[in-house]
Amino acid sequence: MYHFFIFVMLTSPQDVKILSALEQACVLFFSVQWFQ
């Protein structure tokens, strides 16, 4: 999954990078909640 985010960050305009970062932060948050 994370290689997709890296690809998006490298190939997208700035506004899409921000959206991708927010989506990645949500994925990370839910991953932490799952493991707790």
C-alpha positions as CSV (number, residue, x, y, z in Angstrom):
1,M,0.0,0.0,0.0
2,Y,2.7,2.5,0.9
3,H,4.5,2.2,-2.4
4,F,1.3,3.6,-4.0
5,F,1.5,6.7,-1.7
6,I,5.2,7.2,-2.6
7,F,4.3,7.0,-6.3
8,V,1.5,9.5,-5.8
9,M,3.8,11.9,-3.8
10,L,6.4,11.8,-6.6
11,T,4.1,12.2,-9.5
12,S,1.2,14.5,-8.4
13,P,0.7,18.2,-8.3
14,Q,1.0,19.9,-4.9
15,D,-2.8,19.8,-4.0
16,V,-3.0,16.1,-4.7
17,K,0.1,15.6,-2.5
18,I,-1.7,17.2,0.4
19,L,-4.7,14.9,-0.1
20,S,-2.4,11.9,-0.3
21,A,-0.6,12.9,2.9
22,L,-4.0,13.2,4.7
23,E,-5.1,9.8,3.4
24,Q,-1.8,8.2,4.5
25,A,-2.2,9.8,7.9
26,C,-5.7,8.3,8.2
27,V,-4.3,4.8,7.2
28,L,-1.5,5.2,9.8
29,F,-4.0,6.3,12.5
30,F,-6.3,3.3,11.9
31,S,-3.3,0.9,11.8
32,V,-2.3,2.2,15.3
33,Q,-5.8,1.8,16.6
34,W,-6.0,-1.7,15.2
35,F,-2.7,-2.8,17.0
36,Q,-3.6,-1.3,20.3
